[in-house]
Structure formats: C-alpha cells, structure tokens
Amino acid sequence: MRKKILQKDRDKNTPVIDYQDENLMQIILDSITEGVFTIDLDKNITSFNKAAEKITGVPKEEAIGRKCYEVFTSNICQRQCALEKTLSTQEPITNLPINVLSRDGKIIPISISTAVLKNQKGEVIGAVETFRDLSVVETLRKELQQHYKFEDIISKNYKIHKIFKILPDIAESDSTILIQGPSGSGKELFAKAVHNLSFRKDGPFIVVNCGAIPETLLESELFGYVKGAFTDARKDKPGKFELANKGTIFLDEIGDIPLSLQVKLLRVLQDKTFEPLGAIKPKKADVRVIAATNKDLLELVSLGKFRDDLYYRLNVLKIELPPLSERRDDIPLLIDHFIEKMNIKLGKKIEGISHEALNLLMQYDFPGNIRELENIIEHASVLCRENIIGCEHLPPEILEKMENIKVIIPEDSANKLLMLQEEQLIRSVLKKHGGHREKTARELGIHPTTLWRKMKRYGIR
C-alpha cells in the first residue's frame, strides 16, 4: 500500500511528499490561496483548484479536460501564450501581469507564473500556471492615483497641491494668467487644466510656441492676414487669436516675443481687438490669454527687452511651477505613470523599475525636468525585455553623469576580503553559464540589475 503522506528518500534521508497520490495533490492545491491549474502537452486542463474556480467563475468539473484557452481567457492567449512559451523553452515565467475575462464578463487584473511539469524520468509531461487576483491592488492603485491626480497632472508634492487647491478659482475667472517655470515642467498641462475647468471648456484651446516661430512670421501667425497683404497672400488666412475665438490661447515662451510685436499683443489684452496684416478694420478677440515662460520676465523688463506694461497685463494671476529637482517625491509616481503610458504605446508588460535604477534617478538633477524623465522612461521601455526596468536600460549619458554617485564602502580588511570573495564567486558563476547574466543572477539569488551593478563595480566584462 502506497504511503499517502510522507516517504523517506533513501539517498538523502529527507522527507518528501508522494505527489502521485491524486487526493493528496488536490487537498494541497485547494489549500493554496492562489489560483492553480495544470495542463498536458495538448493544453488540456488536468487539474483546477478552488482559488482558480473563484477567480475565473468556472467550476472545476467544467474546466477539467477542456483547452486552457477556452477556460482561462486572457489578453495574451492568442499571440503570447505564457504556457506555450514555457513548454517550448522550459524556462519559467514569474509574476507576469495580464487581464483575464471572468465568466460573468468582468475584466480581472492578475499576475501569473508558469513552469513545466516533469515525471520521475525527467520528461516534460505538461505545465502549471499559478495566478493571483490583483483586483484589490489595482483598486488601491487607482485610488492613490486619483488622490494624486488633477486633470492630467500627477503629483503628491505639497507645492503642486497648493496650486491644485487654487486652480478651480483661477479657472472660474477670465483673467489673464502667467505660468512661470523651467522648460519641461508641465506648463502646458496646467494651462490645459485651467481651460478644461473654465466656462470656455467647450471652445478651442490653441497653443502657440512663440520661441519656435521666426519673428518675421510670428505676427501673421498670431493675427492672420488678408488677401493682398503681401505678394503671396492670395487669400485671407485667420490667425491663432481668431481660431481661439470663444476659447483659450496659450502663448508659450512669451519672453521670446520681439518688442515690435509686444505692442500689438498689449492692445489685444487692453482692448480685446487685433488687426490682421493688411486689414483696415480691427477684429474682436473673445479669447482668454494664458502665457508661459521659463525666463525671468522682470529681469527682461529691467534689461529693456520686455515691456513693463505688457508684463503687468500678463501677470494678473501667476502660477509658479517648481523644477523636478524640487519635487523629487513625485519621481516614483511619474515613473509609474510613464511606464503605464509606454506599455500602451509599445505594447509591453513592464511592471516597474528596479530599486537600483530608481535610486539613481532619485539622485539625478533632471535639467530637462518632467519631459526629460518621460524621455528616459521611453528609452528604457524600448530596451527592456524583462518585466523590470534596470540600470542597464537607462540612457548611457545618464549613467555616465551618475558614475560618481556610489555607495561609500569602508576600506577595512574584512570588507575587502568579502568583496574579493564576492567578485570571485560572480566570475565563477558567470563562467559556468557562459556569461549569461540572467542565469547567473538566478543562481546567485539576486536581481539581474544588481548583478550588472556588481559587475560594473568589479570591472567584469
């Protein structure tokens, strides 16, 4: 009679479970809080535990014997089946986030892990998939995101939250607004938020980058022209102010407007009228003006490069945005947001960023602010083939700039000995796996990015 619970391994003299007992196997599977099901080589489900029943809504009796993709409908079944990949490569997959469709039609976020099943001869006879319901985690994440989100602006920084509190009041008025902040700090997002909260929200939101348009074209771009105003003016062309009628015009980099044009802009703000090039009658401008700059306009006024009367007309309501280096508590939040955005854009399933890469970015100064951070995450997402963005995925110029930021290690002899032993161990395991970093990291029990950092420290190529 077969022992149902334990038997002694004669060679190792250690207790092992007799997994051949089907009843015992089912008891073990049903006691696990994670969903578990197994398949044979033809993808027929051979076991299905209670947690799997609960998450999918499919009874065990209906699941057994059916194809896994008929029971477990996910967004990767058709093109990137995790079980199929595991069966073909015999490599496990861990914590892959996907969505499944439950029996009652609900989309459930889950995290799956897969591995092959082998018999006593070491032959592959199928595969196992474990999965856990991330619905609660996802709900909490969305609640947190909602708490830190205002329109399309994401922040937990107290300076930004002070702006959040006054933004609805600013939006309700129709006064001119000046947004001051460094390049890439999100000035256009704040302008758009004001527009969306105002009574003009159903009108157009027109963006003009004053620094990107040549001086000779800027006037016609803003105010338009009439037929015959100059040689190539074969028909009337409306300017941005006319296109923004009943809405909002956002004048970015207002500090770059030439003095000759500042007079005409002042007239729009004072009289709500403008004249297209070549016109003989002014036109009405029912437009709210939001201006933005990364320059100190008062300094430009003192230098005679910006009209003081225009400055005071623009500076009725002022919003000052801090650089990203002064709101570092937003960096992890923004990274998560950009990873989610890149997953949709690039069709990837990146879960997050490693501690090493995050620590490095937390210490970086970000001269390009939020725009630079987004570019960094896009670069990393393109290169990342795993579930986690590591230091090796960051742009080389960032790594070069941050080379001097290292953990200070005491130079005592005991520590030197430990470091020498660690270096020798890494070299040995790398040699064993032919330089394959993922296999080496797995055997050492560390993350691949940690291995990469240690290899860099010891000069291992």
Wavefront OBJ file of the C-alpha trace (Angstrom):
o trace
v 0.000 0.000 0.000
v 1.353 3.425 -1.019
v 2.161 5.842 1.789
v -0.126 8.804 1.289
v 1.696 11.493 3.196
v 5.435 11.059 3.567
v 8.129 8.675 2.392
v 11.844 8.608 3.082
v 14.244 9.393 0.293
v 16.795 6.622 0.745
v 19.701 8.623 -0.665
v 19.137 11.935 1.138
v 17.201 10.596 4.112
v 14.813 13.582 3.946
v 11.006 13.517 3.994
v 9.305 14.150 0.657
v 5.646 14.230 -0.339
v 4.352 11.461 -2.560
v 2.827 13.605 -5.297
v 1.452 10.548 -7.065
v -1.485 10.466 -4.691
v -4.178 12.441 -6.540
v -6.349 13.049 -3.480
v -3.441 14.493 -1.535
v -2.443 16.621 -4.512
v -5.947 18.080 -4.734
v -6.025 18.818 -0.978
v -2.730 20.685 -1.295
v -3.875 22.621 -4.366
v -7.201 23.589 -2.769
v -5.446 24.913 0.336
v -3.461 27.431 -1.742
v -4.928 30.950 -1.933
v -3.534 31.444 -5.433
v -5.285 30.002 -8.463
v -3.529 26.919 -9.855
v -4.215 24.774 -12.902
v -2.156 22.251 -14.829
v -2.214 21.212 -18.484
v -0.900 18.302 -20.543
v 1.156 18.697 -23.710
v -2.030 19.258 -25.756
v -3.066 22.177 -23.490
v -5.906 20.170 -21.908
v -6.550 21.168 -18.287
v -5.699 18.281 -15.933
v -6.270 19.963 -12.553
v -8.042 23.101 -11.349
v -8.036 24.277 -7.719
v -10.708 26.117 -5.705
v -8.979 29.505 -5.954
v -8.954 29.126 -9.761
v -12.700 28.411 -9.628
v -13.298 31.504 -7.513
v -11.237 33.884 -9.689
v -12.464 32.662 -13.083
v -16.004 31.703 -12.033
v -15.625 28.340 -13.826
v -16.361 25.144 -11.812
v -13.628 22.507 -11.713
v -15.912 19.933 -13.372
v -16.329 22.187 -16.417
v -12.641 23.102 -16.618
v -11.076 19.626 -16.484
v -10.482 18.205 -19.954
v -11.038 21.483 -21.805
v -8.357 23.538 -23.531
v -6.795 26.110 -21.211
v -7.596 29.000 -23.583
v -11.284 28.047 -23.539
v -11.464 28.370 -19.753
v -8.770 30.892 -18.966
v -9.446 33.720 -21.465
v -6.694 36.330 -21.249
v -5.263 39.137 -23.356
v -2.150 37.055 -24.205
v -3.769 33.714 -25.164
v -3.705 34.235 -28.934
v -0.309 35.858 -29.529
v 1.936 35.469 -26.471
v 0.698 32.446 -24.524
v 2.869 32.136 -21.403
v 2.242 28.364 -21.042
v 3.142 27.754 -24.682
v 6.371 29.711 -24.239
v 7.244 27.789 -21.086
v 6.568 24.433 -22.778
v 8.757 25.345 -25.767
v 11.668 26.860 -23.803
v 11.246 25.008 -20.462
v 12.002 28.365 -18.839
v 9.662 29.566 -16.036
v 7.807 32.870 -16.222
v 7.241 34.781 -12.981
v 4.785 37.494 -11.973
v 3.599 38.466 -15.452
v 0.693 40.966 -15.156
v -2.215 40.224 -17.517
v -6.007 40.623 -17.688
v -8.464 37.729 -17.770
v -12.152 37.660 -18.601
v -14.263 36.033 -15.896
v -17.365 34.004 -16.656
v -19.664 36.943 -15.874
v -17.762 39.185 -18.305
v -15.618 41.126 -15.800
v -12.030 42.023 -16.669
v -9.815 40.876 -13.782
v -6.169 42.000 -13.433
v -3.990 39.078 -12.331
v -0.318 38.137 -12.039
v 0.715 34.741 -13.457
v 3.709 32.414 -13.093
v 4.355 29.301 -15.185
v 6.661 26.274 -15.042
v 6.969 22.875 -16.736
v 5.842 19.620 -15.101
v 8.126 16.590 -15.337
v 7.655 12.918 -14.493
v 10.077 10.798 -12.483
v 12.176 10.207 -15.624
v 12.634 13.950 -16.106
v 10.394 14.064 -19.161
v 8.154 17.098 -19.675
v 4.523 15.999 -19.361
v 2.811 19.381 -19.147
v 2.898 22.730 -17.411
v 1.486 24.509 -14.356
v 0.209 28.051 -14.069
v -0.347 29.872 -10.788
v -2.116 33.209 -10.657
v -3.250 35.723 -8.073
v -6.041 38.273 -8.241
v -4.715 41.845 -8.344
v -8.157 43.496 -8.259
v -7.685 44.889 -4.731
v -4.161 46.084 -5.531
v -5.375 47.690 -8.768
v -8.280 49.399 -6.979
v -5.899 50.822 -4.350
v -3.501 51.949 -7.082
v -6.296 53.764 -8.908
v -7.495 55.383 -5.672
v -3.972 56.581 -4.917
v -3.544 57.811 -8.483
v -6.864 59.638 -8.233
v -5.707 61.219 -4.969
v -2.528 62.449 -6.640
v -4.111 63.406 -9.967
v -5.703 66.662 -11.077
v -6.871 66.649 -14.701
v -3.777 65.195 -16.480
v -1.339 66.449 -13.819
v 0.112 63.865 -11.425
v 1.773 64.955 -8.188
v 1.978 64.328 -4.460
v 4.278 67.308 -3.877
v 2.911 69.916 -1.448
v 3.892 72.840 -3.728
v 1.903 71.381 -6.614
v -1.027 70.514 -4.326
v -1.183 74.170 -3.219
v -1.644 75.042 -6.904
v -4.284 72.298 -7.253
v -6.328 73.984 -4.494
v -6.431 77.391 -6.198
v -6.694 76.167 -9.803
v -10.543 75.956 -9.848
v -10.788 79.555 -8.560
v -8.291 80.727 -11.177
v -10.220 78.888 -13.882
v -13.558 80.455 -12.916
v -12.272 83.960 -13.603
v -11.489 85.123 -17.121
v -8.312 86.980 -16.139
v -5.003 86.613 -17.942
v -2.626 84.075 -16.389
v 1.171 83.927 -16.363
v 2.704 80.488 -15.739
v 6.374 80.625 -14.849
v 8.605 77.542 -14.646
v 11.585 75.809 -16.250
v 11.343 74.025 -19.615
v 9.670 70.642 -19.370
v 7.966 71.347 -16.035
v 4.421 70.920 -17.389
v 3.293 74.485 -18.089
v 1.046 73.429 -20.977
v -0.660 70.785 -18.795
v -1.589 73.452 -16.233
v -2.843 75.776 -18.977
v -4.970 72.954 -20.393
v -6.328 72.182 -16.906
v -7.376 75.820 -16.448
v -9.129 75.760 -19.834
v -10.959 72.498 -19.020
v -12.210 73.912 -15.711
v -13.357 77.230 -17.181
v -16.632 78.237 -18.839
v -14.651 78.253 -22.117
v -14.039 74.473 -21.948
v -16.271 73.811 -24.980
v -14.289 76.352 -27.019
v -10.923 75.760 -28.711
v -7.593 75.530 -26.870
v -4.926 76.938 -29.193
v -1.216 76.514 -28.419
v 1.428 78.852 -29.855
v 5.131 78.315 -29.149
v 6.405 81.866 -29.591
v 10.044 80.773 -29.390
v 9.717 78.279 -32.252
v 8.283 80.695 -34.865
v 10.596 83.151 -36.711
v 9.989 86.823 -35.844
v 9.025 87.607 -39.442
v 6.201 85.041 -39.360
v 5.033 85.393 -35.772
v 2.769 88.412 -36.366
v 0.869 86.748 -39.242
v 0.736 83.501 -37.222
v -0.903 85.267 -34.269
v -3.140 87.775 -36.044
v -3.521 86.378 -39.564
v -3.604 88.388 -42.808
v -5.997 89.450 -45.557
v -5.753 88.807 -49.258
v -3.177 91.083 -50.907
v -1.387 91.991 -47.655
v 1.856 90.825 -49.311
v 2.939 89.100 -52.515
v 1.994 85.516 -51.568
v -1.213 86.451 -49.703
v -3.664 85.087 -52.297
v -6.497 84.641 -49.796
v -7.429 85.582 -46.237
v -5.818 83.489 -43.509
v -7.098 83.564 -39.906
v -4.524 83.875 -37.138
v -4.364 81.958 -33.876
v -6.337 84.616 -31.991
v -9.207 84.290 -34.457
v -9.061 80.481 -34.307
v -9.193 80.656 -30.495
v -12.456 82.659 -30.501
v -14.681 81.747 -27.506
v -11.805 79.663 -26.156
v -8.276 79.956 -24.771
v -4.954 80.800 -26.406
v -1.793 79.523 -24.732
v 1.267 81.638 -25.584
v 4.251 79.506 -24.591
v 7.712 81.089 -24.241
v 6.189 84.590 -24.203
v 9.591 86.032 -23.249
v 10.808 85.424 -26.817
v 8.270 87.786 -28.440
v 10.047 90.777 -30.094
v 9.365 94.291 -28.754
v 7.665 95.337 -32.016
v 5.021 92.649 -31.544
v 4.601 93.234 -27.808
v 2.748 96.483 -28.558
v 0.143 94.663 -30.641
v -0.247 91.950 -28.010
v -0.771 94.649 -25.358
v -3.626 96.056 -27.452
v -5.318 92.642 -27.537
v -5.147 92.431 -23.742
v -6.361 96.027 -23.231
v -8.996 96.487 -25.925
v -9.787 92.859 -26.860
v -9.163 93.738 -30.510
v -6.483 92.927 -33.115
v -5.764 93.756 -36.736
v -4.738 91.100 -39.268
v -1.890 92.118 -41.590
v -3.242 94.344 -44.374
v -6.666 94.806 -42.697
v -8.278 98.246 -42.373
v -10.663 97.326 -39.548
v -9.881 95.636 -36.218
v -11.460 92.340 -35.186
v -12.857 91.387 -31.789
v -10.912 88.878 -29.698
v -13.170 86.945 -27.328
v -10.235 84.924 -26.043
v -8.672 84.148 -22.695
v -4.884 84.513 -22.744
v -2.592 82.194 -20.762
v 1.095 82.996 -21.177
v 4.064 80.923 -20.041
v 7.797 81.439 -19.821
v 10.948 79.794 -18.497
v 12.621 83.213 -18.212
v 12.543 85.866 -15.512
v 10.313 88.476 -17.185
v 11.084 91.115 -14.534
v 14.764 90.789 -15.350
v 13.948 91.169 -19.056
v 11.948 94.307 -18.170
v 14.944 95.780 -16.326
v 17.127 94.998 -19.372
v 14.653 96.744 -21.699
v 13.843 93.508 -23.555
v 10.260 93.208 -22.339
v 7.665 95.962 -21.911
v 6.715 96.599 -18.310
v 3.103 97.482 -19.220
v 2.738 94.142 -21.039
v 4.293 92.308 -18.087
v 1.742 93.738 -15.649
v -1.098 92.960 -18.068
v 0.049 89.338 -18.258
v 0.824 88.989 -14.568
v -2.758 89.336 -13.272
v -2.779 85.762 -11.950
v 0.529 83.939 -11.557
v 1.354 80.239 -11.239
v 4.950 79.321 -10.375
v 5.979 75.737 -11.141
v 8.981 74.245 -9.337
v 11.602 72.204 -11.223
v 11.505 68.420 -10.816
v 14.626 68.602 -8.625
v 12.465 70.401 -6.017
v 9.675 67.816 -6.156
v 11.631 64.538 -6.006
v 8.761 62.878 -4.139
v 6.920 62.923 -7.497
v 9.607 60.946 -9.355
v 8.369 57.407 -8.425
v 4.775 58.447 -9.150
v 5.708 59.913 -12.543
v 7.826 56.860 -13.411
v 4.844 54.561 -12.776
v 2.649 56.829 -14.919
v 5.137 56.895 -17.801
v 5.697 53.105 -17.639
v 1.937 52.595 -17.907
v 1.834 55.041 -20.819
v 4.730 53.289 -22.602
v 3.180 49.852 -22.051
v 0.158 51.032 -24.042
v 2.264 52.808 -26.674
v 4.804 49.985 -27.160
v 2.578 47.005 -26.340
v 4.779 45.914 -23.417
v 4.104 44.446 -19.975
v 6.689 46.229 -17.827
v 5.763 46.075 -14.137
v 8.070 48.728 -12.715
v 11.636 49.833 -12.100
v 14.395 48.232 -10.017
v 15.478 49.771 -6.705
v 18.936 50.499 -8.129
v 17.591 52.341 -11.181
v 15.043 54.237 -9.068
v 17.701 55.298 -6.548
v 19.879 56.521 -9.402
v 17.050 58.590 -10.906
v 16.099 59.949 -7.477
v 19.595 61.475 -7.243
v 19.680 62.826 -10.803
v 19.131 66.607 -11.266
v 16.838 66.461 -14.353
v 17.805 69.641 -16.214
v 15.026 68.769 -18.686
v 12.533 68.207 -15.853
v 9.419 66.036 -16.405
v 9.870 65.965 -20.172
v 13.376 64.523 -19.698
v 12.098 61.908 -17.242
v 9.449 60.805 -19.753
v 12.111 60.501 -22.474
v 14.308 58.439 -20.131
v 11.456 56.019 -19.354
v 10.574 55.728 -23.059
v 14.221 54.903 -23.850
v 14.313 52.330 -21.039
v 10.972 50.795 -22.048
v 12.134 50.281 -25.636
v 15.281 48.432 -24.468
v 13.686 46.488 -21.605
v 12.833 42.883 -22.497
v 12.099 41.826 -18.926
v 9.325 42.884 -16.546
v 11.519 45.358 -14.632
v 13.476 48.366 -15.915
v 17.055 48.177 -14.656
v 20.083 50.460 -14.740
v 21.265 48.808 -17.959
v 18.155 50.094 -19.742
v 18.745 53.768 -18.860
v 20.342 56.132 -21.436
v 24.176 55.921 -21.419
v 24.546 59.662 -20.835
v 22.547 59.366 -17.606
v 24.753 56.520 -16.372
v 27.884 58.498 -17.276
v 26.691 61.557 -15.354
v 25.839 59.419 -12.316
v 29.061 57.368 -12.245
v 30.411 59.334 -9.285
v 27.334 58.572 -7.150
v 28.309 55.370 -5.377
v 27.734 53.798 -2.006
v 30.724 54.552 0.235
v 32.189 51.243 1.436
v 34.543 51.102 4.447
v 38.043 50.123 3.388
v 38.748 47.738 6.275
v 40.492 44.430 5.562
v 37.475 42.249 6.438
v 35.310 44.138 3.981
v 37.988 43.898 1.291
v 38.102 40.144 1.791
v 34.322 39.863 1.460
v 34.397 41.943 -1.722
v 37.177 39.769 -3.142
v 35.180 36.620 -2.384
v 32.058 38.144 -3.944
v 33.988 39.082 -7.100
v 35.463 35.568 -7.403
v 32.023 33.989 -6.918
v 30.434 36.197 -9.595
v 33.252 35.448 -12.053
v 32.942 31.713 -11.362
v 29.163 31.547 -11.860
v 29.329 33.759 -14.967
v 31.923 31.392 -16.444
v 29.718 28.405 -15.603
v 26.810 29.930 -17.555
v 28.907 31.194 -20.463
v 28.437 34.847 -19.464
v 24.614 34.599 -19.374
v 23.656 37.260 -16.835
v 20.058 36.174 -16.173
v 21.064 32.575 -15.391
v 23.952 33.831 -13.248
v 21.671 36.192 -11.293
v 19.139 33.392 -10.793
v 21.782 31.049 -9.328
v 23.182 33.808 -7.094
v 19.662 34.698 -5.932
v 19.917 38.371 -6.920
v 18.170 40.591 -9.467
v 19.900 40.918 -12.892
v 20.282 44.694 -12.359
v 22.052 44.050 -9.034
v 24.390 41.648 -10.823
v 25.024 44.263 -13.537
v 25.891 46.876 -10.874
v 28.280 44.497 -9.082
v 29.923 43.506 -12.384
v 30.472 47.189 -13.122
v 31.946 47.747 -9.629
v 34.442 44.884 -10.095
v 35.218 45.704 -13.715
v 33.835 42.391 -15.000
v 33.013 42.417 -18.714
l 1 2 3 4 5 6 7 8 9 10 11 12 13 14 15 16 17 18 19 20 21 22 23 24 25 26 27 28 29 30 31 32 33 34 35 36 37 38 39 40 41 42 43 44 45 46 47 48 49 50 51 52 53 54 55 56 57 58 59 60 61 62 63 64 65 66 67 68 69 70 71 72 73 74 75 76 77 78 79 80 81 82 83 84 85 86 87 88 89 90 91 92 93 94 95 96 97 98 99 100 101 102 103 104 105 106 107 108 109 110 111 112 113 114 115 116 117 118 119 120 121 122 123 124 125 126 127 128 129 130 131 132 133 134 135 136 137 138 139 140 141 142 143 144 145 146 147 148 149 150 151 152 153 154 155 156 157 158 159 160 161 162 163 164 165 166 167 168 169 170 171 172 173 174 175 176 177 178 179 180 181 182 183 184 185 186 187 188 189 190 191 192 193 194 195 196 197 198 199 200 201 202 203 204 205 206 207 208 209 210 211 212 213 214 215 216 217 218 219 220 221 222 223 224 225 226 227 228 229 230 231 232 233 234 235 236 237 238 239 240 241 242 243 244 245 246 247 248 249 250 251 252 253 254 255 256 257 258 259 260 261 262 263 264 265 266 267 268 269 270 271 272 273 274 275 276 277 278 279 280 281 282 283 284 285 286 287 288 289 290 291 292 293 294 295 296 297 298 299 300 301 302 303 304 305 306 307 308 309 310 311 312 313 314 315 316 317 318 319 320 321 322 323 324 325 326 327 328 329 330 331 332 333 334 335 336 337 338 339 340 341 342 343 344 345 346 347 348 349 350 351 352 353 354 355 356 357 358 359 360 361 362 363 364 365 366 367 368 369 370 371 372 373 374 375 376 377 378 379 380 381 382 383 384 385 386 387 388 389 390 391 392 393 394 395 396 397 398 399 400 401 402 403 404 405 406 407 408 409 410 411 412 413 414 415 416 417 418 419 420 421 422 423 424 425 426 427 428 429 430 431 432 433 434 435 436 437 438 439 440 441 442 443 444 445 446 447 448 449 450 451 452 453 454 455 456 457 458 459 460 461
